[in-house]
Amino acid sequence: MYLLYTILASLVCFFFLKWLKKRRTCTDLKRLDGKTVLITGGSSGIGKETAVALALRGARVVIACRDPSRAEKAVREIKFKSHSLNVTHMELDLANLRCVREFCKTFLQREKRLDILINNAAIPGVLDWTDDSFSMCFGVNHLGHFLLTNLLLPRLKECAPSRVITLTCSNYKYQKLDFQDLNYNLLPFFTYCRSKLANIYFSQELGRIMEGKDVTSYAVHPGFVQSSWTCHYSFLFRMLMQVIMWMFFVPCETGAQTVIYCAVSDEAAKHSGGYFVDCRPATLRPFARDSGVAKKLWEASERLVKPV
Ligand SMILES: NC(=O)c1ccc[n+]([C@@H]2O[C@H](COP(=O)([O-])OP(=O)(O)OC[C@H]3O[C@@H](n4cnc5c(N)ncnc54)[C@H](OP(=O)(O)O)[C@@H]3O)[C@@H](O)[C@H]2O)c1
């Protein structure tokens, strides 16, 4: 009898978790032949799966990664899974603004097109500093991508209609930006939340600035995903998170779906500057929709990335 109860309880748990993790997939089959996609941090997780999906649709895919050997390994895997040879990598460390500038110079020399830029790379909540003395989360997740996008914007305009997709997180709602202390670096989780809120304001303001220029902008929350973000933490935390992630988080292929949707869907293009979850537009908390704050952050970021 106990055995029967155990089997029944396990089955209920199994189907409950399966239901909990059910997500929409991108059903738009649009091909991307002749288009070039740049993905930051495509060496693992959601970025790598996005690269596979877009290469499968015929795009030329460039992954921008800080570790060349990991990048080479990822390129081999993306080529194998997508049956495409049109995949390459370039070196980019978003924690160093000089490196971002050099990357853009080389990219613009090497690549004639840029149709879709995916600002995917991120560092989770860690208390560290970038080479330019910004807090690691704010510097990598927001400022590095801010500079990268701005330097690549002329090419995106030339190749219009083009798209910029910026990965954010629904955790944005736990914090607000403090303009007296954009470099906040006290509690790891909160530094991450703030950087992801900055991603939302950035994406919104980019959408506003590019209105009528056929360069559209999307902020995407991919859901909670079984990626490799825990590698920045202790062994014990990683083990604990493995169990939680296995139970509640979705695989990377699923996490990539909303990014793919924003890269190809005509429906998404009607909501430039918007926030997307589960392959559809979603509503932000009112404070995160404040265009005044978005503009203020844009102007502050312009000052911060200026070469000294
Ligand atoms: N996983 C989730 O549950 C979740 C939830 C909400 C939002 N997101 C967002 O989804 C995006 C992708 O995250 P993920 O889950 O796929 O994480 P991930 O597996 O840890 O991938 C992050 C990528 O960013 C790269 N990166 C980190 N620092 C970098 C730097 N300084 N310069 C260049 N690249 C750098 C990493 O490269 P290395 O391999 O060299 O470290 C890695 O390829 C992030 O923006 C994240 O905030 C994820």
The ligand as a Gaussian input file, in Angstrom:
#p B3LYP/6-31G(d) Opt

LIG

0 1
 N       19.364000      31.885000     -15.929000
 C       18.317000      32.525000     -15.460000
 O       17.531000      31.979000     -14.666000
 C       18.047000      33.942000     -15.883000
 C       16.897000      34.580000     -15.394000
 C       16.631000      35.878000     -15.801000
 C       17.492000      36.532000     -16.671000
 N       18.610000      35.897000     -17.119000
 C       19.494000      36.641000     -18.033000
 O       19.793000      35.856000     -19.171000
 C       21.072000      36.220000     -19.698000
 C       21.895000      34.978000     -19.968000
 O       22.195000      34.363000     -18.740000
 P       22.443000      32.792000     -18.565000
 O       21.461000      32.326000     -17.588000
 O       22.554000      32.115000     -19.882000
 O       23.858000      32.840000     -17.808000
 P       25.274000      32.155000     -18.128000
 O       25.102000      30.761000     -18.583000
 O       26.089000      32.430000     -16.905000
 O       25.801000      33.014000     -19.353000
 C       26.279000      34.304000     -19.178000
 C       27.243000      34.608000     -20.290000
 O       27.764000      35.927000     -20.075000
 C       29.152000      35.892000     -20.276000
 N       29.863000      36.946000     -19.564000
 C       29.932000      37.158000     -18.228000
 N       30.732000      38.194000     -17.976000
 C       31.188000      38.643000     -19.165000
 C       32.064000      39.681000     -19.552000
 N       32.682000      40.480000     -18.660000
 N       32.311000      39.874000     -20.866000
 C       31.733000      39.076000     -21.794000
 N       30.903000      38.058000     -21.489000
 C       30.637000      37.851000     -20.181000
 C       29.572000      34.527000     -19.770000
 O       30.842000      34.208000     -20.283000
 P       31.848000      33.199000     -19.517000
 O       31.457000      31.845000     -20.048000
 O       33.193000      33.659000     -19.943000
 O       31.600000      33.361000     -18.041000
 C       28.440000      33.664000     -20.319000
 O       28.692000      33.277000     -21.651000
 C       21.688000      37.172000     -18.672000
 O       21.532000      38.485000     -19.120000
 C       20.859000      36.947000     -17.414000
 O       20.804000      38.093000     -16.590000
 C       18.903000      34.614000     -16.749000

